């Protein structure tokens, strides 16, 4: 998107009746929308028609639009344009009509004039763009959408989630990872190996920009841009065939938010005990002496690993921390009272679907420990379990007041992580 123009400011001025601001807004929006729709539909004339429909909707709703940033404005515009694509696709499906991308060879012949830096001669580039068009067209529409928004519109994963109106940035990273793998498979089926992936995206960005006369919308597609991040890559890898053998890592995502009792009997007010987060870090074990680290997903490049003070986990209850926890390393979390048995689960978290489940212990905040076993696992989605323990089934020889989590399974990469956000039910009065 054009970062030199404050479109949100133009919207506010246009809403006040400034005709020049409305005209300037229309020019910039149309330039972005037509190339976006061309990449989504792969049909230039259809993209023109849908752009006109999108602009009419934007102008119609402009007076009532409330936005304070360019990113929120573009999220709304892309969401509006995508709605036009979906509506058209539904009509086409009802008519059982098939559409095939037609590459504009006049435009393609202009491509050598631009510095693509892909090392391909003109004949190879022509074959690659034909294969890219066919490959992108073969993708599911949500895969095509996330690829267009990320690779060509260069939106952050948080902004993509806003455009789609559902999910989180992590969910968009996972969707992007799967879309990227699907596109690589499609290219491979057409004779182009994985080494052509970036070149294919770059040449597709240029050819679609040339066709729509919008070279400002031909971004450089870099390896950093198409990096889905370590967490999404780990999750995506573990769901592919043979992924469990490749991924010797563990990602634990401990639940945030309200909890619901899982038993069939309706609890009484006396039975109910709310969830509690840990109040402090009692002990930690770092046999390598390297200190603790966390991973920060980075939309603009590789994920960042930085030192983490463990105390911040207890100091900021409810916040997610991507804590790197190798095998044998442990962290012990203390609570303000003793852990107690209530109807339903008493300790709960989410865990990546893997053989390397973490080791979880009850402790008395001292030397006594009791390992928790026989966890109940419920498949939440195809890559994650909800794991809980019911203390009614646990015969602990002491009064537990803390939980120790121990990393289990060799890490195959530095950025394998655990997301610590533990919660449990506690009794604060005897």
C-alpha positions in Angstrom: 0.0 0.0 0.0 1.1 3.6 -0.5 2.6 4.6 2.7 3.3 8.2 1.6 -0.4 9.0 1.5 -2.4 9.2 4.7 -5.6 7.7 3.4 -7.3 7.9 6.8 -6.8 11.6 6.8 -8.2 11.8 3.2 -11.3 9.9 4.4 -11.9 12.4 7.2 -11.5 15.4 4.8 -13.8 13.8 2.2 -16.4 13.2 4.9 -16.3 16.9 5.5 -17.1 17.6 1.9 -13.7 18.3 0.5 -14.1 17.2 -3.2 -10.3 17.2 -3.9 -9.7 14.8 -1.0 -12.5 12.5 -2.3 -11.0 12.4 -5.8 -7.5 11.8 -4.5 -8.8 9.0 -2.2 -10.6 7.4 -5.2 -7.5 7.4 -7.3 -5.3 5.7 -4.8 -7.9 3.2 -3.7 -8.7 2.2 -7.2 -5.0 1.7 -8.1 -4.6 -0.8 -5.2 -8.0 -2.5 -5.6 -7.8 -3.3 -9.3 -4.4 -5.0 -9.0 -5.6 -6.9 -5.9 -8.7 -8.1 -7.7 -6.8 -9.1 -10.8 -4.5 -11.2 -8.6 -7.5 -12.8 -6.9 -9.6 -13.4 -10.1 -6.9 -13.8 -12.7 -9.3 -12.2 -15.1 -8.5 -8.5 -16.0 -11.9 -7.6 -17.4 -13.6 -9.2 -14.4 -11.2 -7.3 -12.1 -12.3 -4.1 -13.7 -16.0 -4.8 -13.2 -15.5 -5.8 -9.5 -13.3 -2.8 -8.9 -16.1 -0.6 -10.1 -18.5 -2.4 -7.8 -16.1 -2.1 -4.9 -15.6 1.7 -5.5 -19.3 2.3 -5.5 -19.7 0.5 -2.2 -16.7 2.4 -0.7 -18.2 5.8 -1.7 -21.7 4.8 -0.6 -20.5 3.8 2.9 -17.7 6.4 3.2 -19.7 9.0 5.1 -20.4 6.5 7.9 -17.0 5.0 8.0 -15.0 5.4 11.2 -11.3 4.8 10.9 -8.2 6.2 12.6 -5.4 4.5 10.7 -4.4 3.5 7.2 -4.2 -0.2 8.2 -7.8 -0.3 9.4 -9.0 1.5 6.3 -7.3 -0.9 4.0 -8.6 -3.9 6.0 -12.1 -2.7 5.4 -11.4 -2.0 1.7 -9.9 -5.4 1.1 -12.7 -7.0 3.0 -15.2 -5.2 0.8 -13.4 -6.2 -2.4 -13.1 -9.8 -1.3 -16.8 -9.9 -0.7 -17.3 -9.0 -4.4 -15.0 -11.9 -5.4 -16.9 -14.4 -3.2 -20.3 -13.2 -4.5 -19.0 -13.7 -8.1 -17.6 -17.1 -7.3 -20.9 -18.3 -5.9 -22.7 -17.2 -9.0 -20.1 -18.9 -11.2 -20.5 -22.1 -9.2 -24.2 -22.1 -9.6 -23.8 -21.8 -13.4 -21.2 -24.6 -13.3 -19.0 -22.5 -15.5 -15.2 -23.0 -15.7 -12.8 -20.1 -16.1 -9.2 -20.4 -17.0 -6.6 -17.7 -16.7 -5.5 -16.2 -20.0 -2.0 -14.7 -19.9 -1.6 -11.4 -21.7 1.4 -12.1 -24.0 1.7 -8.5 -25.1 2.2 -7.6 -21.5 4.5 -10.6 -21.0 6.7 -9.4 -23.8 7.4 -6.2 -21.9 8.7 -8.0 -18.9 12.4 -8.2 -20.0 12.5 -4.4 -19.8 12.2 -4.7 -16.0 15.0 -5.9 -13.8 13.6 -9.1 -12.4 16.9 -10.4 -11.1 15.7 -14.0 -11.4 18.4 -15.4 -13.6 15.9 -16.6 -16.2 15.9 -16.1 -19.9 12.8 -14.8 -21.6 11.6 -18.3 -22.7 12.0 -19.7 -19.1 10.2 -16.7 -17.7 7.3 -17.1 -20.1 6.9 -20.8 -19.0 7.2 -19.8 -15.4 4.5 -17.2 -15.5 2.2 -19.6 -17.3 2.8 -22.2 -14.6 2.3 -19.6 -11.8 -1.0 -18.5 -13.3 -2.3 -22.1 -13.5 -0.9 -22.9 -10.0 -2.4 -20.0 -8.3 -5.7 -20.6 -10.1 -5.7 -24.2 -8.8 -5.5 -23.1 -5.1 -8.4 -22.9 -2.8 -9.7 -19.3 -2.6 -8.6 -18.8 1.0 -5.1 -19.9 0.2 -5.0 -17.6 -2.8 -6.3 -14.8 -0.6 -3.7 -15.1 2.1 -0.9 -15.3 -0.4 -2.0 -12.2 -2.2 -2.4 -10.2 1.0 0.9 -11.3 2.4 3.2 -11.5 -0.7 1.8 -8.8 -2.9 -0.1 -6.4 -0.6 2.6 -7.0 2.1 0.1 -6.9 5.0 1.2 -8.0 8.5 -0.4 -11.2 9.7 -2.4 -9.2 12.3 -3.8 -7.0 9.4 -4.6 -10.1 7.4 -6.6 -11.4 10.4 -8.5 -8.1 10.4 -9.2 -8.3 6.7 -10.6 -11.8 7.0 -12.5 -10.8 10.2 -11.7 -14.1 11.9 -8.8 -15.8 13.7 -5.6 -14.5 15.1 -2.2 -13.6 13.6 -0.9 -17.0 14.5 -3.8 -18.6 12.7 -3.1 -16.5 9.6 0.6 -17.6 9.8 -0.5 -21.2 9.8 -2.9 -20.6 6.9 -0.1 -18.8 5.0 2.3 -21.7 5.6 -0.2 -24.2 4.2 -1.0 -22.0 1.2 2.7 -21.6 0.5 3.2 -25.4 0.6 0.2 -25.9 -1.7 1.5 -23.5 -4.2 4.9 -25.2 -4.2 3.2 -28.5 -4.9 1.3 -27.0 -7.8 4.5 -25.6 -9.3 6.2 -28.9 -8.9 3.4 -30.6 -10.7 4.1 -28.3 -13.6 7.8 -29.0 -13.8 9.1 -26.2 -11.5 10.9 -27.2 -8.3 10.9 -25.3 -5.0 13.9 -23.2 -6.2 11.5 -21.4 -8.5 9.1 -20.4 -5.8 10.4 -16.9 -5.0 11.1 -16.2 -8.7 7.6 -17.2 -9.6 6.0 -14.9 -7.0 8.2 -12.0 -8.1 7.4 -12.4 -11.8 3.7 -12.8 -11.1 3.8 -9.6 -9.1 5.4 -7.8 -12.0 3.2 -9.2 -14.7 0.0 -8.4 -12.8 1.2 -4.9 -12.1 2.1 -4.3 -15.7 -1.3 -5.5 -16.8 -3.1 -3.1 -14.5 -0.6 -0.2 -15.2 0.3 -0.1 -11.5 4.0 -0.8 -11.1 3.9 0.6 -7.6 2.1 -2.6 -6.8 5.0 -4.8 -7.8 6.7 -5.4 -4.5 9.9 -7.3 -4.1 9.0 -10.8 -2.8 11.8 -11.8 -0.4 12.5 -14.9 1.6 11.9 -12.9 4.8 8.4 -11.9 3.5 7.3 -15.5 2.9 8.6 -16.7 6.2 5.6 -17.8 8.2 7.5 -17.9 11.5 8.9 -20.8 13.5 5.8 -21.5 15.5 3.4 -21.7 12.5 6.1 -23.7 10.6 6.4 -26.1 13.4 2.6 -26.5 13.7 2.2 -26.8 9.9 5.0 -29.3 9.6 3.6 -31.6 12.3 0.3 -31.8 10.5 1.9 -33.0 7.2 2.5 -36.6 6.4 5.6 -37.8 8.3 5.8 -34.5 10.1 5.9 -36.1 13.6 9.2 -37.8 12.6 10.6 -34.5 11.4 9.5 -32.4 14.2 11.2 -33.2 17.5 9.9 -30.1 19.2 7.1 -29.2 21.6 4.8 -26.3 21.5 2.5 -25.9 24.5 -0.2 -23.3 24.4 -1.8 -22.9 27.8 -5.4 -21.5 27.7 -6.3 -17.9 28.4 -9.8 -16.7 29.3 -12.9 -18.1 31.0 -13.2 -21.8 31.7 -16.2 -24.0 31.6 -16.9 -27.0 33.7 -16.8 -30.2 31.6 -19.0 -32.5 33.8 -22.6 -33.2 33.1 -23.9 -32.4 36.6 -24.7 -28.8 37.2 -22.4 -27.4 39.8 -23.7 -25.6 42.8 -22.5 -22.1 43.9 -20.6 -23.8 46.7 -18.8 -26.1 44.2 -17.6 -23.4 41.9 -14.0 -22.3 42.2 -12.6 -19.8 39.6 -9.4 -20.4 37.6 -6.2 -18.7 38.9 -2.9 -17.9 37.3 0.4 -18.5 39.0 1.4 -15.7 41.4 5.2 -16.3 41.3 8.0 -18.4 40.0 9.3 -20.6 42.8 12.1 -22.5 41.1 13.7 -22.9 37.6 16.3 -25.3 36.3 18.7 -24.2 33.6 21.4 -26.9 33.4 23.1 -25.2 30.5 23.4 -22.0 32.3 22.4 -20.0 29.2 19.5 -18.2 30.8 16.0 -18.1 29.6 14.8 -16.9 26.2 11.5 -16.2 24.5 10.5 -15.9 20.8 8.8 -12.9 19.4 7.0 -13.5 16.0 8.1 -10.8 13.6 5.9 -9.9 10.6 8.8 -8.1 8.8 11.4 -10.9 8.9 12.7 -13.8 10.9 11.3 -14.4 14.3 13.3 -12.7 17.1 14.8 -14.6 20.1 15.6 -12.4 23.1 16.3 -12.9 26.8 13.3 -13.4 29.1 13.1 -12.7 32.8 10.9 -15.5 34.2 9.4 -13.2 36.8 7.5 -11.4 34.1 5.4 -14.5 33.5 3.9 -14.3 37.0 4.0 -10.5 37.0 1.7 -10.3 34.0 -0.9 -13.0 34.5 -2.9 -13.9 31.4 -0.3 -12.8 28.9 1.2 -15.3 26.5 5.0 -15.9 26.6 6.7 -18.0 24.0 9.3 -19.5 26.4 12.0 -21.7 25.0 12.2 -24.8 27.2 14.6 -27.6 26.1 14.5 -31.1 27.4 15.3 -31.3 31.2 14.8 -27.6 31.7 12.0 -26.8 34.1 10.0 -23.9 35.6 7.9 -24.2 38.8 4.9 -22.0 39.3 3.5 -21.1 42.7 -0.1 -20.2 43.5 -1.6 -18.2 46.4 -3.4 -21.2 47.9 -3.5 -25.0 47.6 -4.6 -26.7 44.4 -8.1 -28.1 45.0 -10.5 -30.6 43.5 -13.6 -29.2 42.0 -16.2 -30.5 39.6 -14.6 -30.8 36.2 -10.9 -30.3 35.4 -8.6 -28.5 37.9 -5.5 -27.9 35.7 -5.8 -27.2 32.0 -3.7 -26.2 29.0 -3.5 -26.8 25.2 -0.7 -28.9 23.8 0.6 -29.5 20.2 -0.4 -32.9 18.9 2.9 -34.7 19.5 4.5 -37.7 21.2 6.7 -35.4 23.3 4.1 -34.4 25.9 5.6 -32.2 28.7 6.1 -33.6 32.1 3.8 -32.0 34.7 4.3 -32.3 38.5 2.5 -31.2 41.6 4.8 -29.8 44.3 4.5 -28.4 47.8 6.7 -25.5 46.8 9.6 -27.4 48.3 11.2 -30.8 47.8 8.1 -33.0 47.5 6.8 -33.8 44.0 4.1 -35.9 42.4 3.9 -36.5 38.7 0.5 -36.0 37.1 -0.5 -38.8 34.7 -3.6 -40.0 32.9 -4.4 -36.7 31.4 -7.6 -36.2 29.5 -6.9 -35.1 25.9 -9.6 -33.6 23.6 -8.8 -32.9 20.0 -9.6 -29.2 19.5 -8.4 -29.1 15.9 -6.2 -31.2 13.7 -3.0 -30.1 15.3 -3.8 -29.3 19.0 -5.2 -31.1 22.0 -6.8 -29.7 25.1 -5.2 -31.4 28.0 -6.6 -31.3 31.6 -6.1 -33.1 34.9 -8.8 -33.8 37.4 -7.4 -33.9 40.9 -10.2 -36.2 42.1 -8.2 -38.9 40.3 -4.9 -38.0 41.8 -3.7 -39.4 45.1 -1.1 -36.9 46.1 0.7 -37.6 49.5 1.0 -33.9 50.3 -0.9 -30.6 49.9 0.0 -29.2 46.5 0.6 -25.5 46.1 2.7 -25.3 42.9 3.0 -26.9 39.4 6.3 -27.8 37.8 6.6 -28.1 34.0 9.6 -30.0 32.6 10.6 -29.8 28.9 10.5 -33.3 27.2 11.9 -34.3 23.8 15.0 -33.0 22.0 14.7 -29.7 20.3 15.6 -29.8 16.6 15.9 -26.0 16.3 16.7 -23.1 18.5 13.2 -21.5 18.2 11.2 -24.5 19.3 9.0 -23.0 22.0 6.5 -23.5 24.8 3.8 -21.0 25.3 3.5 -20.7 29.1 0.1 -19.5 30.5 -0.8 -22.0 33.2 -4.0 -21.9 35.2 -5.5 -24.1 37.9 -8.2 -24.0 40.6 -7.0 -23.2 44.1 -8.5 -23.1 47.5 -7.6 -19.9 49.4 -9.5 -20.8 52.7 -9.4 -23.9 54.8 
